[in-house]
Amino acid sequence: MDPEDPKHVLDPALAAGEEVFDRTLRPRTLADYVGQAKVRENLGILLEAARRRGEPVEHVLLCGPPGLGKTTLANIIANELGVAIKTTSGPAIDFVGALASMLLNQQDRDVFFIDEIHRLNKLVEESLYPALEEFRFDYVAGKGAGASAMRLQLPRFTCVGATTRQGLLSGPMRDRFGAVHRLDFYNQAELEQIIQRSARILEFEVDPQACSELAQRSRGTPRIANRLLRRVRDYAQVRADGRGTLAVAQAALAMLEVDALGLEPLDRKILDTMIRKFRGGPVGLDTIATSVAEEPETIEDVHEPFLIQCGLLARTPRGRVATELAYRHLGMEPPSAAVQQSLL
């Protein structure tokens, strides 16, 4: 996915080519981390207790939508403990031998971060259980009659797992994490703080009103807020005097077709299609996807969660339904209460 494609500017997933920016803007300590107050407080206690006892931190599972800071928190845990972090992802560990190699390269108290842990191969997942619980790794060497079972002792490492779909994790896997934290969408004030901090790092002067405008349109997601900030910086340097004023921010966002609620063209097209072609619903996901020429997974994972969060879309047993707020946002007259109740 191209991060410069306006079609994907509000996709919370990390786009190819954004890794450098993401690392640059990422906070390194819990004190610098904005938002998720309860998670920060609980992690702070967990880390301090481990430091005082000289033990590795309990395994930590971080859940929540993409772009909210799960990878950042994993790096903060390692940084606060003064240990190394080794990063991988569920799909990358495609066989048991790869997992064994990664685990044997850990040092005592190191952090082993597995992104998208719910996508682990089933055999790999089962091999990980004893490693998490007893810090040992069992494997079979050789084949046929000459095969023999071997057991390797592992360093006492800390596994940090991240998942966007906690429901896809098996019960045995969830049970092996001593601390499970869910990250929620950020509020306006928290996003403004993040934008101001990122602007200082990027050495970009941005007005408070522009910060507020960007925060309002960032869909509650820091990654999107930072992405929009970089787009405004580009616009300010090319079309203005280099400062991020409210007028400059509004002009840049207008070029990106991001409206006041943070909806992009495809969001509005989904709602418009549901209302004009299907009388507001109920309508199935595949039908919507075919009508707007987009993949069902993209609509379900990227667009639908925010539309539901904003109250513009509702999921019912019969299908998706556009709400009264959706009609009003698109400048249309909503159906009568009796008609809308019959749709639900």
Secondary structure as GFF3:
##gff-version 3
##sequence-region A 1 344
A	DSSP	three_ten_helix	6	8	.	.	.	ID=ss1
A	DSSP	alpha_helix	19	25	.	.	.	ID=ss2
A	DSSP	alpha_helix	37	53	.	.	.	ID=ss3
A	DSSP	beta_strand	60	63	.	.	.	ID=ss4
A	DSSP	alpha_helix	70	81	.	.	.	ID=ss5
A	DSSP	beta_strand	85	89	.	.	.	ID=ss6
A	DSSP	three_ten_helix	90	92	.	.	.	ID=ss7
A	DSSP	alpha_helix	96	104	.	.	.	ID=ss8
A	DSSP	beta_strand	111	115	.	.	.	ID=ss9
A	DSSP	three_ten_helix	117	119	.	.	.	ID=ss10
A	DSSP	alpha_helix	122	134	.	.	.	ID=ss11
A	DSSP	beta_strand	136	141	.	.	.	ID=ss12
A	DSSP	three_ten_helix	144	146	.	.	.	ID=ss13
A	DSSP	beta_strand	148	153	.	.	.	ID=ss14
A	DSSP	beta_strand	158	163	.	.	.	ID=ss15
A	DSSP	three_ten_helix	166	168	.	.	.	ID=ss16
A	DSSP	alpha_helix	171	175	.	.	.	ID=ss17
A	DSSP	beta_strand	179	182	.	.	.	ID=ss18
A	DSSP	alpha_helix	188	201	.	.	.	ID=ss19
A	DSSP	alpha_helix	208	216	.	.	.	ID=ss20
A	DSSP	alpha_helix	222	239	.	.	.	ID=ss21
A	DSSP	alpha_helix	246	255	.	.	.	ID=ss22
A	DSSP	alpha_helix	265	278	.	.	.	ID=ss23
A	DSSP	alpha_helix	285	292	.	.	.	ID=ss24
A	DSSP	alpha_helix	296	298	.	.	.	ID=ss25
A	DSSP	pi_helix	299	303	.	.	.	ID=ss26
A	DSSP	alpha_helix	304	309	.	.	.	ID=ss27
A	DSSP	beta_strand	313	316	.	.	.	ID=ss28
A	DSSP	beta_strand	319	322	.	.	.	ID=ss29
A	DSSP	alpha_helix	324	329	.	.	.	ID=ss30
A	DSSP	alpha_helix	337	343	.	.	.	ID=ss31
###
